[in-house]
Amino acid sequence: MKIGIIGLGKMGLNLALNAKEHDFEVVGFDVSTESVEKAKKSGLNVSNSIEELVGNLDDVKVVMLSLPAGKITNEVVNELSNALTRGDVVIDSGNSNYKDSLINYQILKKKGIFFLDCGTSGGMSGARNGACLMIGGDQEAFDKVKDFFEAIAIEDGCLFVNQPSAGHYLKMVHNGVEYGMMQAIGEGFNILEHSDFKFNHEKVAKVWNNGSVIRSWLMELAQEAFRKDPKLERIEGVIGSNGEAKWTLEEALRLGVPTPVIADSLFVRNSSCSTDEFSNKLVSSLRNEFGGHEMKMK
């Protein structure tokens, strides 16, 4: 099976290399010259346009998007609606708003083109070595590409829900939970940093990640962040936000479901631009470790 991948950035390139390693023929495209050169150096076949990419695929064409959520993704979906034909499959593996995904599903469905929304977790290493995938859409569409999803996913890390936009809805809630977990870790180490004791944060993260109730990949990443910068002195406590927790909070308000931890973690990120708390530095470091998100350096 040939897979077209549009967007060869941090996640897209790693997903492409993952697929190639599992014997899928990958054709890529990106508007960034830097991303294209990096992909070519990695041995990927890169097209010069979306039209050329589509022309290089099989009779039943499968195109995966790994693009920024919102306008860019929606514009490419519209372009593909004119470039693809009945029975082809579009997969959006980005962090799109589930409401946008439902609209994109309906746009393509009118032309008989399948659309699968695929929430992708695990960061860059997961994309490369085995991602966690949360997929929504029609069963017929999923059956066409089931082998592809299962190949690039970590064991037991692929869930399909037979409803359009369910995958991105699930990933939205996942990211809200992620916000809260990272905030709790940041606040815990903030107490240690201000205490009367001289803790080695790297060693604390290591012991907490071996047999304790709070062991996790995030704790492992905290250990790595402290190994690189024991007091996080190189960075400022400014935490970026891609919007997913805001969507989660809006949905919780719509449903009347209390989510105080997720709400507070979002407010902390919003206020981090005017404070330089140690906890914010750690959360920023965690985002950089798993997703390559930019940190504000001093």
C-alpha positions in Angstrom: 0.0 0.0 0.0 1.2 3.5 -0.9 0.6 6.3 1.7 0.7 10.0 0.9 1.8 12.1 3.8 1.3 15.9 3.6 3.3 17.7 6.3 6.8 16.5 7.0 7.5 18.3 10.2 8.3 16.9 13.6 5.4 14.4 13.7 4.8 13.9 10.0 8.4 13.0 9.1 8.5 10.5 12.0 5.2 8.9 11.0 6.5 8.6 7.4 9.7 6.9 8.5 7.7 4.6 10.8 5.4 3.6 7.9 8.4 3.1 5.6 10.1 0.9 8.1 6.9 -1.3 8.1 7.2 -1.7 4.3 4.6 0.9 3.2 5.6 3.0 0.2 5.5 6.6 1.4 5.2 9.7 -0.8 5.5 13.0 1.0 4.9 16.7 0.5 5.7 19.8 2.4 5.8 23.5 1.5 8.9 23.9 3.7 12.2 23.6 1.8 14.0 22.6 5.0 11.5 19.8 5.8 11.7 18.5 2.2 15.5 18.4 2.3 15.4 16.6 5.7 12.9 14.1 4.3 14.9 13.4 1.2 18.0 12.9 3.3 16.0 10.3 5.3 15.3 8.4 2.1 11.7 9.5 1.5 10.2 10.0 -1.9 9.0 13.7 -1.9 6.6 15.2 -4.5 6.7 18.8 -5.6 3.0 19.5 -5.2 -0.2 17.9 -3.7 -1.3 17.2 -7.3 1.9 15.3 -8.0 1.6 13.4 -4.7 -1.9 12.3 -5.5 -0.8 11.2 -9.0 1.9 9.0 -7.5 -0.5 7.0 -5.3 -2.4 3.7 -6.0 -5.8 3.5 -7.6 -7.4 3.7 -4.1 -5.5 6.7 -2.8 -4.7 7.2 0.9 -3.5 10.6 2.1 -2.5 11.4 5.7 -2.3 15.0 6.9 0.1 16.0 9.6 -0.5 19.7 9.6 -1.3 22.6 12.0 -4.9 22.5 13.2 -7.3 25.0 11.7 -7.0 27.0 8.5 -4.1 25.1 6.9 -5.6 21.6 7.5 -9.1 22.8 6.4 -7.7 24.3 3.2 -5.8 21.2 2.3 -8.9 19.0 2.9 -10.8 21.3 0.5 -8.0 20.9 -2.1 -8.0 17.2 -1.7 -11.8 17.1 -2.2 -11.2 18.2 -5.8 -8.1 16.1 -6.3 -9.4 12.7 -5.0 -12.2 10.5 -6.2 -14.9 8.3 -4.7 -13.5 5.6 -2.4 -10.2 7.4 -1.6 -9.3 8.0 2.0 -8.1 11.2 3.8 -6.6 10.8 7.3 -6.1 13.9 9.5 -3.5 12.9 12.1 -3.1 16.4 13.6 -4.7 18.0 16.6 -7.7 19.4 14.8 -10.8 20.6 16.7 -13.3 17.8 16.5 -15.9 20.2 15.2 -13.7 21.0 12.2 -13.2 17.3 11.6 -16.9 16.8 11.5 -17.2 19.5 8.9 -14.3 18.0 6.8 -15.9 14.6 7.1 -19.2 16.0 5.6 -17.4 17.9 2.9 -15.6 14.8 1.6 -18.6 12.5 2.2 -20.6 14.5 -0.4 -18.1 13.4 -3.0 -17.8 9.8 -1.8 -14.4 10.3 -0.2 -13.7 8.8 3.2 -12.4 10.9 6.1 -10.8 9.5 9.3 -9.9 11.8 12.2 -6.9 10.3 14.0 -5.7 11.7 17.3 -2.0 10.9 17.6 -0.2 10.7 21.0 3.2 9.7 22.1 5.2 12.7 20.8 7.9 12.5 18.3 9.4 9.2 19.6 5.9 7.6 19.5 5.4 8.8 15.9 8.7 7.2 15.0 8.6 4.0 17.0 4.9 3.3 17.7 2.2 5.9 18.2 -1.0 5.9 20.3 -3.8 6.4 17.8 -7.4 7.4 18.5 -9.4 7.1 15.3 -13.0 8.2 14.3 -14.9 7.7 11.1 -16.8 5.1 9.1 -16.1 1.4 9.5 -15.7 0.9 5.8 -13.0 3.6 5.7 -11.1 2.1 8.7 -11.2 -1.3 7.2 -9.3 0.0 4.1 -6.4 1.2 6.2 -6.6 -0.9 9.3 -3.3 -2.7 8.5 -1.5 0.7 8.2 -2.8 2.0 11.5 -1.9 -1.2 13.4 1.6 -1.2 11.8 2.5 2.3 12.9 0.9 2.0 16.4 2.4 0.7 19.5 1.0 -2.6 20.7 -2.6 -2.1 22.0 -2.2 1.6 21.1 -4.9 1.8 18.3 -8.6 2.4 19.0 -11.2 2.9 16.4 -14.6 4.4 17.2 -17.3 4.1 14.5 -18.3 7.8 14.6 -16.9 10.7 12.7 -14.8 13.2 14.7 -14.7 10.8 17.7 -10.9 10.3 17.4 -10.2 14.0 17.6 -12.7 14.4 20.4 -10.9 11.7 22.4 -7.5 13.3 21.7 -8.9 16.7 22.9 -9.9 15.2 26.3 -6.6 13.3 26.4 -4.7 16.6 26.1 -6.8 18.2 28.8 -5.8 15.3 31.1 -2.2 15.8 30.0 -2.3 19.4 31.0 -3.4 18.5 34.5 -0.9 15.8 35.0 2.0 18.0 33.9 0.8 20.8 36.1 0.7 18.5 39.1 4.3 17.3 38.5 5.5 20.9 38.0 3.9 22.1 41.2 5.3 19.1 43.2 8.9 19.9 42.1 8.2 23.6 42.8 7.6 22.7 46.5 10.8 20.7 46.5 12.7 23.6 45.0 11.5 26.1 47.6 11.8 23.7 50.6 14.6 23.7 53.2 16.0 20.4 51.8 18.6 20.2 49.1 17.0 17.7 46.7 18.6 16.5 43.5 15.6 16.8 41.2 16.9 14.3 38.7 17.3 11.7 41.4 13.9 12.5 42.8 12.3 12.0 39.4 14.2 8.7 38.9 13.1 7.3 42.3 9.5 8.4 41.7 9.5 6.7 38.3 10.6 3.4 39.8 7.8 1.6 41.6 5.9 4.6 42.9 2.2 5.3 42.3 3.1 8.3 40.2 5.6 6.6 37.9 5.0 7.6 34.2 6.6 8.7 31.0 6.2 12.3 32.0 8.2 11.6 35.1 10.8 9.9 33.0 10.9 13.1 30.8 11.2 15.2 33.9 14.3 13.2 34.9 15.8 13.8 31.4 15.0 17.5 31.6 16.8 17.8 35.0 19.7 15.8 33.6 20.2 18.4 30.9 19.6 21.4 33.2 19.5 20.6 37.0 17.9 23.9 38.0 16.2 24.7 34.7 18.3 27.9 34.7 18.5 28.2 30.9 14.8 28.7 30.3 12.0 31.0 31.3 8.8 29.8 32.9 6.7 30.5 29.9 4.4 27.6 28.8 3.1 27.4 25.3 -0.5 26.3 24.5 -1.9 24.8 21.3 -5.5 25.2 22.3 -6.6 21.6 23.0 -7.2 22.2 26.8 -9.3 25.2 26.0 -11.4 23.1 23.7 -11.7 20.5 26.5 -12.8 23.1 29.0 -15.3 24.5 26.6 -16.8 21.1 26.0 -16.9 20.4 29.8 -18.8 23.7 30.3 -21.2 22.7 27.5 -21.8 19.4 29.2 -22.0 20.8 32.7 -19.1 18.5 33.8 -16.7 19.9 36.4 -13.0 19.9 35.4 -11.3 22.2 38.0 -7.8 20.6 37.5 -7.8 21.0 33.7 -9.2 24.5 34.0 -6.6 25.6 36.5 -3.8 24.1 34.4 -5.0 26.1 31.4 -5.2 29.3 33.5 -1.6 28.7 34.8 -0.4 28.5 31.2 -2.2 31.7 30.4 -0.6 33.5 33.4 2.9 32.0 32.8 3.7 34.8 30.4 3.9 37.2 33.4 5.5 34.9 35.9 8.7 32.8 36.1 7.7 30.0 38.4 9.9 26.9 38.6 6.8 24.7 38.1 6.2 26.5 34.8 9.8 25.9 33.7 9.3 22.2 34.3 6.1 22.0 32.4 7.7 23.9 29.5 10.6 21.4 29.6 8.2 18.4 29.6 6.5 19.8 26.5 9.9 20.2 24.8 10.9 16.7 25.7 7.9 14.8 24.3 6.8 17.1 21.5 9.8 19.3 20.6 7.7 22.4 21.5 9.7 25.6 21.8 11.0 26.8 25.1 11.7 30.5 25.8 15.4 30.6 26.6 17.0 33.2 28.8 
